[in-house]
Amino acid sequence: MAAMEGSVAANSRTGRTRLRTRGAQIAPADPPTRPPEQTGTRASQSDLTARIVSTAARWLYQGRRVDMQDLADELGVSRVTVFRRVGSREELISQALWRLTERMLEIAVERWEAERPDGELHTPGTIRHINQMVAGSQGLRRLLDDEPALTLRVITDPRGRIQSGIVAFNEELLRRDMEEFGLVPIIEPSALAYVLARLGESLFYVEVLAARKPDMAAASRLQQALIEGILP
């Protein structure tokens, strides 16, 4: 700086510092407070979004409240960045719950296929395992206790990823049983898949609205009856 001829003066209107050199004014840019957030590539931004959702999913699984500021602190970014990457808190919870749901569906398939007797359908046993995991999820129970309206809204939204995802999963199972075992559903597979999903959702309504523990065994029998067309 000693080699430069000029002086530093404060702009009275903006308070910013300007450097005068040989009649020219150079206004230094304000230094970025969080360079990675401002200059990240699409790949890094996508990775950040995935990290936000993964962290939220882990917290939900552990029964921890998803607080946007705590989430930002955990990941070393600003709260504004978290909202910019995932939208609203409800949208984040929806994405996180769907990530947990996807894994639950995978585990349910793995468990039933590992124990399924020859000739048994894929759908009823898989759904029984889903019901058991839902009933035993302490994180989901905590979310229902703390924020019942939000939880039901996210899980039962017909335009949301959770209900539509489960309906698609159910339909895929039904069509597999139709192809492999000649299953003839009582109604169209897409409609039956929706009914099975709604029946599963009713377990949450029982717990929240009626304040009583849902009967998972009865629900599984009813679902099996709908699938196979037999009485429970």
C-alpha positions as CSV (number, residue, x, y, z in Angstrom):
1,M,0.0,0.0,0.0
2,A,2.9,2.3,0.6
3,A,3.7,2.5,-3.1
4,M,0.2,3.7,-3.9
5,E,-0.4,7.5,-4.0
6,G,-3.8,8.2,-2.5
7,S,-5.8,8.2,0.7
8,V,-8.6,6.2,2.2
9,A,-11.8,8.1,2.8
10,A,-15.2,7.0,4.3
11,N,-18.3,7.6,2.2
12,S,-20.6,9.6,4.4
13,R,-23.8,8.2,2.9
14,T,-23.0,4.5,2.8
15,G,-20.3,4.2,5.4
16,R,-18.2,2.1,2.9
17,T,-14.5,2.7,2.5
18,R,-13.3,4.0,-0.9
19,L,-9.7,4.0,-2.1
20,R,-8.7,7.1,-4.1
21,T,-5.7,6.6,-6.4
22,R,-4.6,9.1,-9.0
23,G,-8.2,10.6,-9.4
24,A,-9.9,7.2,-9.7
25,Q,-12.2,5.7,-7.0
26,I,-12.1,2.0,-6.4
27,A,-14.8,0.5,-4.1
28,P,-13.6,-2.8,-2.8
29,A,-16.3,-5.5,-2.8
30,D,-17.7,-6.5,0.5
31,P,-16.0,-9.8,1.5
32,P,-18.4,-12.8,1.4
33,T,-19.2,-14.1,4.8
34,R,-19.8,-17.7,3.7
35,P,-17.9,-18.3,0.4
36,P,-19.0,-22.0,0.0
37,E,-22.6,-21.0,0.1
38,Q,-22.3,-18.3,-2.5
39,T,-19.9,-19.9,-5.0
40,G,-20.7,-23.6,-4.8
41,T,-21.2,-25.6,-8.0
42,R,-24.5,-27.4,-8.8
43,A,-22.9,-30.6,-7.6
44,S,-21.9,-29.1,-4.2
45,Q,-25.4,-27.5,-3.8
46,S,-27.0,-30.9,-4.5
47,D,-24.7,-32.5,-2.0
48,L,-25.7,-29.9,0.6
49,T,-29.4,-30.5,0.0
50,A,-28.8,-34.3,0.4
51,R,-26.9,-33.6,3.7
52,I,-29.7,-31.5,5.0
53,V,-32.3,-34.1,4.3
54,S,-30.1,-36.9,5.6
55,T,-29.5,-35.1,8.9
56,A,-33.2,-34.3,9.3
57,A,-34.1,-37.9,8.7
58,R,-31.5,-39.0,11.3
59,W,-33.0,-36.6,13.8
60,L,-36.5,-37.8,13.1
61,Y,-35.4,-41.4,13.5
62,Q,-33.8,-40.5,16.8
63,G,-36.9,-38.7,18.0
64,R,-35.2,-35.3,17.9
65,R,-37.1,-32.2,16.8
66,V,-36.1,-30.8,13.5
67,D,-35.1,-27.2,14.2
68,M,-33.9,-25.2,11.2
69,Q,-31.4,-23.2,13.2
70,D,-30.0,-26.2,14.9
71,L,-29.8,-27.9,11.5
72,A,-27.9,-25.0,10.1
73,D,-25.5,-25.0,13.0
74,E,-24.9,-28.7,12.7
75,L,-24.0,-28.4,9.0
76,G,-22.1,-25.1,9.3
77,V,-24.3,-23.1,7.0
78,S,-26.7,-20.2,7.5
79,R,-30.4,-20.7,8.3
80,V,-31.2,-18.9,5.1
81,T,-29.2,-21.4,3.1
82,V,-31.1,-24.3,4.7
83,F,-34.5,-22.7,3.7
84,R,-33.1,-21.9,0.2
85,R,-32.1,-25.5,-0.4
86,V,-35.1,-27.3,1.0
87,G,-38.0,-24.8,1.2
88,S,-40.2,-24.8,4.3
89,R,-39.7,-26.8,7.4
90,E,-42.7,-28.9,6.5
91,E,-41.3,-29.7,3.1
92,L,-38.0,-30.8,4.7
93,I,-39.9,-33.1,7.1
94,S,-41.7,-34.5,4.2
95,Q,-38.5,-35.3,2.4
96,A,-36.9,-36.7,5.5
97,L,-39.9,-38.9,6.3
98,W,-39.9,-40.2,2.7
99,R,-36.3,-41.1,2.9
100,L,-37.0,-43.1,6.1
101,T,-40.1,-44.6,4.4
102,E,-38.1,-45.7,1.4
103,R,-35.6,-47.5,3.6
104,M,-38.5,-49.1,5.7
105,L,-40.1,-50.5,2.5
106,E,-36.8,-52.0,1.4
107,I,-36.3,-53.6,4.8
108,A,-39.8,-55.0,4.8
109,V,-39.3,-56.6,1.4
110,E,-35.9,-58.1,2.6
111,R,-37.4,-59.5,5.8
112,W,-40.5,-61.1,4.2
113,E,-38.6,-62.5,1.3
114,A,-36.1,-64.1,3.7
115,E,-38.9,-66.0,5.5
116,R,-41.6,-66.3,2.9
117,P,-42.8,-69.9,2.4
118,D,-43.0,-71.2,-1.1
119,G,-46.2,-70.2,-2.8
120,E,-47.0,-67.4,-0.4
121,L,-47.9,-64.0,-1.8
122,H,-45.4,-61.1,-1.6
123,T,-47.9,-58.4,-0.6
124,P,-49.5,-59.5,2.7
125,G,-46.3,-60.5,4.4
126,T,-44.4,-57.4,3.3
127,I,-47.2,-55.1,4.6
128,R,-47.2,-57.0,7.9
129,H,-43.6,-56.1,8.3
130,I,-44.3,-52.5,7.4
131,N,-47.0,-52.3,10.1
132,Q,-44.7,-53.8,12.7
133,M,-41.9,-51.3,11.9
134,V,-44.4,-48.4,12.0
135,A,-45.7,-49.5,15.4
136,G,-42.2,-49.8,16.8
137,S,-40.9,-46.5,15.5
138,Q,-40.2,-44.3,18.5
139,G,-39.1,-41.4,16.3
140,L,-42.4,-41.4,14.4
141,R,-44.4,-41.7,17.7
142,R,-42.5,-38.7,19.1
143,L,-43.3,-36.7,16.0
144,L,-46.9,-37.6,16.2
145,D,-47.0,-36.6,19.9
146,D,-45.2,-33.3,19.4
147,E,-46.7,-32.2,16.0
148,P,-49.8,-34.4,15.2
149,A,-51.4,-32.0,12.7
150,L,-48.2,-31.5,10.7
151,T,-47.4,-35.3,10.8
152,L,-50.8,-36.3,9.5
153,R,-50.8,-33.6,6.9
154,V,-47.4,-34.8,5.5
155,I,-48.2,-38.5,5.6
156,T,-51.7,-38.3,4.2
157,D,-51.3,-35.6,1.6
158,P,-52.5,-37.2,-1.7
159,R,-50.2,-34.9,-3.6
160,G,-47.3,-35.6,-1.3
161,R,-44.4,-38.0,-1.9
162,I,-45.2,-40.4,1.0
163,Q,-48.8,-41.4,0.2
164,S,-48.2,-41.5,-3.5
165,G,-44.9,-43.4,-3.0
166,I,-46.6,-46.1,-0.8
167,V,-49.5,-46.5,-3.2
168,A,-47.0,-47.1,-6.0
169,F,-45.1,-49.6,-3.9
170,N,-48.3,-51.5,-3.0
171,E,-49.4,-51.6,-6.6
172,E,-46.0,-53.0,-7.7
173,L,-46.3,-55.7,-5.1
174,L,-49.8,-56.6,-6.2
175,R,-48.9,-56.8,-9.8
176,R,-46.0,-59.0,-9.0
177,D,-48.4,-61.4,-7.2
178,M,-50.7,-61.3,-10.1
179,E,-47.9,-62.2,-12.5
180,E,-46.3,-64.9,-10.3
181,F,-49.2,-66.5,-8.5
182,G,-52.2,-65.6,-10.7
183,L,-53.7,-63.3,-8.0
184,V,-57.0,-61.8,-9.0
185,P,-57.7,-58.7,-6.9
186,I,-61.2,-57.8,-6.0
187,I,-60.8,-54.4,-7.6
188,E,-58.2,-52.8,-9.9
189,P,-54.7,-53.1,-8.5
190,S,-54.2,-49.3,-8.5
191,A,-57.4,-48.8,-6.5
192,L,-56.6,-51.7,-4.1
193,A,-53.1,-50.2,-3.6
194,Y,-54.7,-46.9,-2.6
195,V,-57.1,-48.6,-0.2
196,L,-54.3,-50.5,1.5
197,A,-52.3,-47.3,1.9
198,R,-55.3,-45.5,3.4
199,L,-55.9,-48.4,5.8
200,G,-52.3,-48.1,6.9
201,E,-52.8,-44.3,7.4
202,S,-55.9,-45.0,9.6
203,L,-53.6,-46.4,12.2
204,F,-52.2,-42.9,12.8
205,Y,-55.7,-41.4,13.0
206,V,-56.6,-43.9,15.7
207,E,-53.6,-42.9,17.8
208,V,-54.0,-39.2,17.3
209,L,-57.8,-38.7,17.3
210,A,-58.9,-41.5,19.5
211,A,-55.9,-41.5,21.8
212,R,-55.6,-45.3,21.8
213,K,-53.1,-47.7,20.6
214,P,-53.8,-49.1,17.1
215,D,-54.4,-52.8,16.6
216,M,-51.7,-53.7,14.1
217,A,-52.6,-57.4,14.0
218,A,-56.2,-56.6,13.1
219,A,-55.1,-54.1,10.5
220,S,-52.8,-56.8,8.9
221,R,-55.6,-59.3,8.8
222,L,-57.9,-56.8,7.2
223,Q,-55.3,-55.9,4.6
224,Q,-54.7,-59.6,3.9
225,A,-58.4,-60.1,3.4
226,L,-58.6,-57.3,0.9
227,I,-55.6,-58.7,-1.0
228,E,-56.7,-62.3,-1.0
229,G,-60.4,-61.8,-1.0
230,I,-60.9,-63.9,2.1
231,L,-62.4,-63.2,5.5
232,P,-59.8,-62.3,8.3
